[in-house]
Amino acid sequence: MDIKVPEVGESITEAEIGEWLKKDGDYVNRDEVVLSLETDKASVEVVAEAAGVLSTKASEGDTVEIGSVIGSIDTSAEAPSGSSEDKPKEDKKENQSSGSSSNGSGKTEAPNSHQGGLAAADTDHLSPAVRKMVNEKGIDPTKIDGTGPGGRITKEDVMNFKPSTNSTDKKEAPAREPKQQKGTTERVKMTTIRRKIAERLVSAQQTAAILTTFNEVDMTALMTLRNQYKDDFEKKHGVRLGFMGFFVKATIEALKEFPAVNAQIEGTDILYNNFFNIGVAVSSPKGLVVPVLKNAEDMSLAEIEQNIKDYAIKARDGKITIDDMSGGTFTISNGGVFGSLMSTPILNPPQSGILGMHKIEKRPVVIGDEIKIRPMMYLALSYDHRMIDGKESVSFLVKIKENIEDPSRILLQV
């Protein structure tokens, strides 16, 4: 039975073999995952449609066309009594171990004929008077240029010898070798997802007029509200009450007031979206992915939090699909979970805006005429200046700030 590259999307014509989870010659069971494929948007797992012995016809890192045969399963083979799946890993470890031992040997220093003092052969050819002088002065006679017959060293040569450095220290210290570079360099091919991320980020900077505006938000009211209801919320809805749900809601209200931020440029036209598909940037082991909360305006706070949790699990397990990441109109990225205090997020084309959340940090701020310590967060809005003016971008960010600092505005939609 042949293993073929499955269709993973209408616009996808090829994929890259990310990893063979089962090796050539392994016995696989029906519905067992045998390899992972990587497209420009997501990772796809391929399962065995029947039990048997696996035979691979393509290697990890190969680019393969949709529908092409990349392996086969011998269904006539019987299941072995013992599994040998771990053997390649053990062999690999042994190879790594042997490689490291070959690189761990010490340096071999070049021999130094003068190490440990003057040898008798160094002074045998000298006259008694010259020999006495060099011994008294502690001079290495091999460092003196003789001017006597046949290059012999005379008493005057010894008297006139002026070493540029301390010859005694130099003769006793072994010659130092240049310090060698330690460590190794590993070359790893970029995954399809990482290459696509790089292409899109560069494209965004080259095709859009990206500007970023900043503001800061006092998180006191929101943190108080969250602390007051988080236990009841989790007990009722089965999901933790985070800050992202509030920011999604606050963003939607701001987008309703400033529709250009939710729009996109297509050729010489502007497409105004009358729906709100909010992308939420999620970190995965293979790179940043942006699953989309479709029609987030119709979701409750609990539904938003549950969907974000589900996407985070799928991203961690490499099960995010192309459909999960399609159709976004605006993106929110929370660099604060990694400790970022401030950043300038890059647009996710063809969207015209992206909101950057950051680390919550206590800072002194002026409240009325008093200085108080408040939990503050910097907000950043990167936007396409081709269609969004500075006044709109600043007002949009101020609207989000007002909604977060007074969460009742979100409920009342004011």
Disulfide bonds with the S-S distance in Angstrom:
none
